[in-house]
Amino acid sequence: MRISFLEHIVLLFKAFLTAFRYPLATRIKTLLCPIESTRYLEFSYILKYLKSNRIHKKIALDVSSPAMLDYLIEPHFDTIVKCNIDADESGYFSSNSKIAFTRQNGTQLGFQNNCYDAVLSVSVIEHIHE
């Protein structure tokens, strides 16, 4: 799948808009550097995939992906359950959002089988230790 320059620009614009949903300190940091360079390809690919396949699902599970991704994919899901072992990440999500945060270890999730329509996990595998 090819990602155009315009799609990168659109992603950057969406990232700036997303920054206004963060707490103040995180908002300032995000406005100065909205997306780390390695995230452009990952985020662009996921958004293009969701759009080109017209994916709109009821509930998604995000296992430890970067917080901004949840806001970017939010239009495609009714609810996103974000789990991360780092409790500080909960500060990225407001209580009026469609994103619910739960603190869990991604290698030992406490969810029942088949209760999510989609599962995402971006840039996580390098953080899992044996």
BASE-869080 format. One record per atom (N, C-alpha, C): residue number from 0; atom name; x, y, z. Coordinates in steps of 0.2 Angstrom, whole numbers, plus 5000, padded with zeros to 4 digits. Each point is the difference from the previous one (the first is absolute). Layout:
REM BASE-869080
<guza NUM,'CA',<X,Y,Z>>
...
***
This chain:
REM BASE-869080
<guza 0,'N',<5004,4994,5000>>
<guza 0,'CA',<4996,5006,5000>>
<guza 0,'C',<5005,5006,5000>>
<guza 1,'N',<4998,5005,4995>>
<guza 1,'CA',<5004,5006,5000>>
<guza 1,'C',<4997,5005,5004>>
<guza 2,'N',<5004,5004,5003>>
<guza 2,'CA',<4997,5006,5004>>
<guza 2,'C',<5003,5006,4997>>
<guza 3,'N',<4996,5005,4998>>
<guza 3,'CA',<5002,5006,4996>>
<guza 3,'C',<5002,5005,5005>>
<guza 4,'N',<5003,5005,4997>>
<guza 4,'CA',<5002,5006,5004>>
<guza 4,'C',<4994,5003,5003>>
<guza 5,'N',<4995,5001,4996>>
<guza 5,'CA',<4994,5003,5002>>
<guza 5,'C',<4997,4996,5006>>
<guza 6,'N',<5000,4994,5000>>
<guza 6,'CA',<4998,4996,5006>>
<guza 6,'C',<5004,5001,5006>>
<guza 7,'N',<5006,5001,4999>>
<guza 7,'CA',<5005,5002,5006>>
<guza 7,'C',<4998,5007,5003>>
<guza 8,'N',<4998,5005,4995>>
<guza 8,'CA',<4998,5007,5003>>
<guza 8,'C',<4994,4999,5003>>
<guza 9,'N',<4995,4996,4998>>
<guza 9,'CA',<4993,5000,5003>>
<guza 9,'C',<5001,4997,5007>>
<guza 10,'N',<5005,4995,5001>>
<guza 10,'CA',<5001,4997,5006>>
<guza 10,'C',<5003,5005,5005>>
<guza 11,'N',<5005,5004,4998>>
<guza 11,'CA',<5002,5005,5004>>
<guza 11,'C',<4995,5005,5002>>
<guza 12,'N',<4996,5002,4996>>
<guza 12,'CA',<4994,5005,5002>>
<guza 12,'C',<4996,4996,5005>>
<guza 13,'N',<4998,4994,4999>>
<guza 13,'CA',<4996,4996,5005>>
<guza 13,'C',<5003,5000,5007>>
<guza 14,'N',<5007,4999,4999>>
<guza 14,'CA',<5004,5000,5007>>
<guza 14,'C',<5000,5006,5003>>
<guza 15,'N',<5000,5006,4997>>
<guza 15,'CA',<4999,5006,5003>>
<guza 15,'C',<4994,5001,5003>>
<guza 16,'N',<4994,4998,4997>>
<guza 16,'CA',<4994,5001,5003>>
<guza 16,'C',<4999,4995,5006>>
<guza 17,'N',<5003,4994,5000>>
<guza 17,'CA',<5000,4996,5005>>
<guza 17,'C',<5003,5002,5006>>
<guza 18,'N',<5005,5004,4999>>
<guza 18,'CA',<5004,5003,5006>>
<guza 18,'C',<4996,5004,5005>>
<guza 19,'N',<4994,5003,4997>>
<guza 19,'CA',<4996,5004,5005>>
<guza 19,'C',<4996,4996,5004>>
<guza 20,'N',<5000,4994,5000>>
<guza 20,'CA',<4996,4995,5004>>
<guza 20,'C',<5004,4998,5006>>
<guza 21,'N',<5007,5001,5000>>
<guza 21,'CA',<5004,4998,5005>>
<guza 21,'C',<5001,5005,5006>>
<guza 22,'N',<5002,4998,5006>>
<guza 22,'CA',<5002,5004,5005>>
<guza 22,'C',<5005,5006,4998>>
<guza 23,'N',<5000,5005,5003>>
<guza 23,'CA',<5004,5006,4998>>
<guza 23,'C',<5007,4999,4998>>
<guza 24,'N',<5004,4996,5005>>
<guza 24,'CA',<5007,4999,4999>>
<guza 24,'C',<5001,4996,4994>>
<guza 25,'N',<4996,4995,4999>>
<guza 25,'CA',<5001,4995,4994>>
<guza 25,'C',<4997,5004,4994>>
<guza 26,'N',<4996,5004,5001>>
<guza 26,'CA',<4997,5004,4994>>
<guza 26,'C',<5006,5004,4997>>
<guza 27,'N',<5004,5004,5004>>
<guza 27,'CA',<5005,5004,4998>>
<guza 27,'C',<5005,4996,4997>>
<guza 28,'N',<5002,4994,5003>>
<guza 28,'CA',<5005,4996,4997>>
<guza 28,'C',<4998,4997,4993>>
<guza 29,'N',<4994,4998,4999>>
<guza 29,'CA',<4997,4998,4994>>
<guza 29,'C',<5000,5005,4995>>
<guza 30,'N',<4998,5006,5001>>
<guza 30,'CA',<5000,5005,4996>>
<guza 30,'C',<5007,5002,4997>>
<guza 31,'N',<5005,4999,5004>>
<guza 31,'CA',<5007,5002,4998>>
<guza 31,'C',<5002,4994,4995>>
<guza 32,'N',<4998,4994,5002>>
<guza 32,'CA',<5003,4994,4996>>
<guza 32,'C',<4994,4995,5000>>
<guza 33,'N',<4995,5001,4995>>
<guza 33,'CA',<4994,4996,5001>>
<guza 33,'C',<5001,4992,4999>>
<guza 34,'N',<5004,4999,4995>>
<guza 34,'CA',<5001,4992,4999>>
<guza 34,'C',<5008,4999,4999>>
<guza 35,'N',<5002,4995,5004>>
<guza 35,'CA',<5007,4998,4999>>
<guza 35,'C',<5000,4997,4992>>
<guza 36,'N',<5006,5001,4997>>
<guza 36,'CA',<5001,4999,4993>>
<guza 36,'C',<4998,4992,4999>>
<guza 37,'N',<5002,4996,5004>>
<guza 37,'CA',<4998,4993,4999>>
<guza 37,'C',<4993,4998,5000>>
<guza 38,'N',<4996,5004,5003>>
<guza 38,'CA',<4993,4999,5000>>
<guza 38,'C',<4996,5002,4994>>
<guza 39,'N',<5003,5004,4995>>
<guza 39,'CA',<4996,5002,4994>>
<guza 39,'C',<4998,4994,4996>>
<guza 40,'N',<5005,4996,4999>>
<guza 40,'CA',<4998,4994,4996>>
<guza 40,'C',<4995,4995,5003>>
<guza 41,'N',<5001,4999,5007>>
<guza 41,'CA',<4995,4996,5004>>
<guza 41,'C',<4993,5003,5000>>
<guza 42,'N',<4999,5006,5002>>
<guza 42,'CA',<4994,5003,5000>>
<guza 42,'C',<4997,5001,4993>>
<guza 43,'N',<5003,5002,4995>>
<guza 43,'CA',<4998,5001,4994>>
<guza 43,'C',<4997,4993,4997>>
<guza 44,'N',<5004,4995,5001>>
<guza 44,'CA',<4998,4994,4997>>
<guza 44,'C',<4993,4997,5004>>
<guza 45,'N',<5000,5001,5006>>
<guza 45,'CA',<4994,4998,5004>>
<guza 45,'C',<4994,5004,4998>>
<guza 46,'N',<5000,5006,4999>>
<guza 46,'CA',<4995,5005,4998>>
<guza 46,'C',<4998,4998,4993>>
<guza 47,'N',<5004,4999,4996>>
<guza 47,'CA',<4999,4999,4993>>
<guza 47,'C',<4996,4993,4999>>
<guza 48,'N',<5003,4995,5004>>
<guza 48,'CA',<4996,4993,5000>>
<guza 48,'C',<4993,5001,5003>>
<guza 49,'N',<4999,5003,5005>>
<guza 49,'CA',<4993,5001,5003>>
<guza 49,'C',<4996,5004,4995>>
<guza 50,'N',<5002,5005,4996>>
<guza 50,'CA',<4996,5004,4996>>
<guza 50,'C',<4999,4995,4993>>
<guza 51,'N',<5005,4997,4998>>
<guza 51,'CA',<4999,4997,4993>>
<guza 51,'C',<4996,4994,5001>>
<guza 52,'N',<5000,4997,5006>>
<guza 52,'CA',<4996,4994,5001>>
<guza 52,'C',<4993,5002,5003>>
<guza 53,'N',<4999,5006,5001>>
<guza 53,'CA',<4993,5003,5003>>
<guza 53,'C',<4999,4996,5006>>
<guza 54,'N',<5005,5000,5005>>
<guza 54,'CA',<4999,4996,5006>>
<guza 54,'C',<4997,5005,5005>>
<guza 55,'N',<4994,4998,5003>>
<guza 55,'CA',<4997,5003,5005>>
<guza 55,'C',<4998,4994,5005>>
<guza 56,'N',<5003,5000,5005>>
<guza 56,'CA',<4998,4994,5005>>
<guza 56,'C',<4997,5003,5006>>
<guza 57,'N',<4997,4996,5004>>
<guza 57,'CA',<4997,5002,5007>>
<guza 57,'C',<5006,5001,5005>>
<guza 58,'N',<5004,4995,5001>>
<guza 58,'CA',<5005,5001,5006>>
<guza 58,'C',<5007,4997,4998>>
<guza 59,'N',<5005,5004,5001>>
<guza 59,'CA',<5007,4998,4999>>
<guza 59,'C',<5004,5000,5006>>
<guza 60,'N',<5004,4995,5000>>
<guza 60,'CA',<5005,5000,5006>>
<guza 60,'C',<5007,5002,4997>>
<guza 61,'N',<5003,5005,5003>>
<guza 61,'CA',<5007,5003,4999>>
<guza 61,'C',<5004,4997,5005>>
<guza 62,'N',<5005,4996,4998>>
<guza 62,'CA',<5005,4998,5005>>
<guza 62,'C',<5006,5004,5000>>
<guza 63,'N',<5001,5005,5004>>
<guza 63,'CA',<5006,5004,5001>>
<guza 63,'C',<5003,5004,4994>>
<guza 64,'N',<4996,5001,4995>>
<guza 64,'CA',<5002,5005,4994>>
<guza 64,'C',<5001,5007,5003>>
<guza 65,'N',<5003,5004,4996>>
<guza 65,'CA',<5001,5007,5002>>
<guza 65,'C',<4993,5003,5001>>
<guza 66,'N',<4999,5004,5005>>
<guza 66,'CA',<4994,5003,5002>>
<guza 66,'C',<4996,5004,4994>>
<guza 67,'N',<5004,5004,4996>>
<guza 67,'CA',<4997,5004,4995>>
<guza 67,'C',<4997,4995,4995>>
<guza 68,'N',<5002,4994,4999>>
<guza 68,'CA',<4997,4996,4995>>
<guza 68,'C',<4992,4999,5002>>
<guza 69,'N',<4999,4999,5006>>
<guza 69,'CA',<4993,4999,5002>>
<guza 69,'C',<4995,5006,4998>>
<guza 70,'N',<5003,5006,5001>>
<guza 70,'CA',<4996,5005,4998>>
<guza 70,'C',<4999,5001,4992>>
<guza 71,'N',<5005,4997,4997>>
<guza 71,'CA',<5000,5001,4992>>
<guza 71,'C',<4995,4994,4997>>
<guza 72,'N',<5000,4995,5004>>
<guza 72,'CA',<4995,4994,4997>>
<guza 72,'C',<4993,5001,5003>>
<guza 73,'N',<4999,5004,5005>>
<guza 73,'CA',<4994,5001,5004>>
<guza 73,'C',<4994,5000,4995>>
<guza 74,'N',<5000,5004,4994>>
<guza 74,'CA',<4994,5000,4996>>
<guza 74,'C',<4998,4993,4997>>
<guza 75,'N',<5004,4995,5000>>
<guza 75,'CA',<4999,4994,4997>>
<guza 75,'C',<4997,4995,5005>>
<guza 76,'N',<4999,5002,5007>>
<guza 76,'CA',<4998,4995,5005>>
<guza 76,'C',<4995,5004,5004>>
<guza 77,'N',<4995,4996,5003>>
<guza 77,'CA',<4995,5003,5005>>
<guza 77,'C',<5004,5001,5007>>
<guza 78,'N',<5004,4995,5001>>
<guza 78,'CA',<5004,5000,5007>>
<guza 78,'C',<5007,4997,4998>>
<guza 79,'N',<5005,5003,5004>>
<guza 79,'CA',<5006,4997,5000>>
<guza 79,'C',<5003,4999,5007>>
<guza 80,'N',<5002,4994,5001>>
<guza 80,'CA',<5002,4998,5007>>
<guza 80,'C',<5008,5000,4999>>
<guza 81,'N',<5003,5005,5004>>
<guza 81,'CA',<5007,5000,4999>>
<guza 81,'C',<5003,4997,5007>>
<guza 82,'N',<5005,4995,4999>>
<guza 82,'CA',<5003,4997,5006>>
<guza 82,'C',<5007,5002,4999>>
<guza 83,'N',<5003,5001,5006>>
<guza 83,'CA',<5008,5001,5000>>
<guza 83,'C',<5002,4999,5007>>
<guza 84,'N',<5006,4997,5001>>
<guza 84,'CA',<5002,4999,5007>>
<guza 84,'C',<5002,5006,5003>>
<guza 85,'N',<5001,5006,4996>>
<guza 85,'CA',<5002,5006,5003>>
<guza 85,'C',<4994,5004,5002>>
<guza 86,'N',<4999,5001,5007>>
<guza 86,'CA',<4994,5003,5002>>
<guza 86,'C',<5000,5008,4998>>
<guza 87,'N',<5006,5003,4999>>
<guza 87,'CA',<5000,5007,4998>>
<guza 87,'C',<4997,5001,4994>>
<guza 88,'N',<5000,4995,4995>>
<guza 88,'CA',<4997,5001,4994>>
<guza 88,'C',<4992,5002,5000>>
<guza 89,'N',<4997,4998,5006>>
<guza 89,'CA',<4993,5002,5000>>
<guza 89,'C',<4999,5008,5000>>
<guza 90,'N',<5005,5004,5002>>
<guza 90,'CA',<4999,5007,4999>>
<guza 90,'C',<4999,5003,4994>>
<guza 91,'N',<5001,4996,4994>>
<guza 91,'CA',<4999,5002,4993>>
<guza 91,'C',<4993,5000,4999>>
<guza 92,'N',<4996,4996,5003>>
<guza 92,'CA',<4993,4999,4998>>
<guza 92,'C',<4995,5004,5005>>
<guza 93,'N',<4995,5003,4998>>
<guza 93,'CA',<4995,5004,5004>>
<guza 93,'C',<4994,4995,5001>>
<guza 94,'N',<4997,5001,5005>>
<guza 94,'CA',<4994,4996,5002>>
<guza 94,'C',<4994,5001,4995>>
<guza 95,'N',<5000,5005,4996>>
<guza 95,'CA',<4994,5000,4995>>
<guza 95,'C',<5002,4998,4993>>
<guza 96,'N',<5005,4996,5000>>
<guza 96,'CA',<5003,4997,4994>>
<guza 96,'C',<4997,4993,4998>>
<guza 97,'N',<5000,4998,4994>>
<guza 97,'CA',<4998,4993,4999>>
<guza 97,'C',<5005,4995,5001>>
<guza 98,'N',<5006,5003,5003>>
<guza 98,'CA',<5006,4995,5002>>
<guza 98,'C',<5000,4999,5007>>
<guza 99,'N',<4999,4994,5002>>
<guza 99,'CA',<5001,4998,5007>>
<guza 99,'C',<5007,4997,5002>>
<guza 100,'N',<5003,5002,5005>>
<guza 100,'CA',<5006,4998,5002>>
<guza 100,'C',<5000,4994,5005>>
<guza 101,'N',<5004,4995,4999>>
<guza 101,'CA',<5001,4995,5006>>
<guza 101,'C',<5007,4998,5000>>
<guza 102,'N',<5002,5000,5006>>
<guza 102,'CA',<5007,4998,5002>>
<guza 102,'C',<5001,4992,5000>>
<guza 103,'N',<5003,4998,4995>>
<guza 103,'CA',<5001,4992,4999>>
<guza 103,'C',<5007,4999,4997>>
<guza 104,'N',<5003,4994,5001>>
<guza 104,'CA',<5006,4998,4997>>
<guza 104,'C',<4997,4997,4993>>
<guza 105,'N',<5003,5002,4995>>
<guza 105,'CA',<4998,4998,4993>>
<guza 105,'C',<5001,4992,4999>>
<guza 106,'N',<5005,4997,5004>>
<guza 106,'CA',<5001,4993,4999>>
<guza 106,'C',<4995,4996,5004>>
<guza 107,'N',<4996,5003,5004>>
<guza 107,'CA',<4996,4996,5005>>
<guza 107,'C',<4993,5004,5000>>
<guza 108,'N',<4997,5001,4995>>
<guza 108,'CA',<4994,5004,5000>>
<guza 108,'C',<4994,4996,5003>>
<guza 109,'N',<4996,5003,5004>>
<guza 109,'CA',<4994,4997,5004>>
<guza 109,'C',<4993,5001,4996>>
<guza 110,'N',<5000,5000,4993>>
<guza 110,'CA',<4994,5000,4997>>
<guza 110,'C',<4998,4993,4997>>
<guza 111,'N',<4993,5000,4999>>
<guza 111,'CA',<4998,4993,4997>>
<guza 111,'C',<5001,5000,4993>>
<guza 112,'N',<5001,4994,4997>>
<guza 112,'CA',<5001,4999,4993>>
<guza 112,'C',<4994,5003,4996>>
<guza 113,'N',<5001,5003,4994>>
<guza 113,'CA',<4995,5002,4995>>
<guza 113,'C',<4996,5005,5003>>
<guza 114,'N',<5002,5005,5004>>
<guza 114,'CA',<4996,5005,5002>>
<guza 114,'C',<5002,5007,4997>>
<guza 115,'N',<5005,5000,4995>>
<guza 115,'CA',<5002,5006,4997>>
<guza 115,'C',<4999,4999,4992>>
<guza 116,'N',<4998,5005,4997>>
<guza 116,'CA',<4999,4999,4992>>
<guza 116,'C',<5007,5001,4997>>
<guza 117,'N',<5005,5004,5003>>
<guza 117,'CA',<5006,5001,4997>>
<guza 117,'C',<5005,5001,5006>>
<guza 118,'N',<5007,4998,4999>>
<guza 118,'CA',<5005,5000,5005>>
<guza 118,'C',<5006,5003,4996>>
<guza 119,'N',<5003,5006,5003>>
<guza 119,'CA',<5006,5003,4998>>
<guza 119,'C',<5005,5000,5005>>
<guza 120,'N',<5006,4999,4997>>
<guza 120,'CA',<5006,5001,5004>>
<guza 120,'C',<5006,5002,4996>>
<guza 121,'N',<5001,5006,5001>>
<guza 121,'CA',<5005,5004,4995>>
<guza 121,'C',<5007,5001,5004>>
<guza 122,'N',<5005,4998,4997>>
<guza 122,'CA',<5007,5002,5003>>
<guza 122,'C',<5000,4997,5008>>
<guza 123,'N',<4998,4994,5001>>
<guza 123,'CA',<5000,4997,5006>>
<guza 123,'C',<5005,4995,5001>>
<guza 124,'N',<5001,4996,4995>>
<guza 124,'CA',<5003,4993,5001>>
<guza 124,'C',<5008,5001,5003>>
<guza 125,'N',<5003,5006,4998>>
<guza 125,'CA',<5007,5001,5002>>
<guza 125,'C',<5000,5001,5008>>
<guza 126,'N',<4994,5001,5003>>
<guza 126,'CA',<5000,5002,5007>>
<guza 126,'C',<4999,4994,5004>>
<guza 127,'N',<4998,4994,4997>>
<guza 127,'CA',<4998,4994,5004>>
<guza 127,'C',<5006,4996,5001>>
<guza 128,'N',<5002,4998,5006>>
<guza 128,'CA',<5005,4997,5003>>
<guza 128,'C',<4998,4993,5001>>
<guza 129,'N',<5005,4995,4999>>
<guza 129,'CA',<4998,4993,5001>>
<guza 129,'C',<5002,4999,5008>>
***
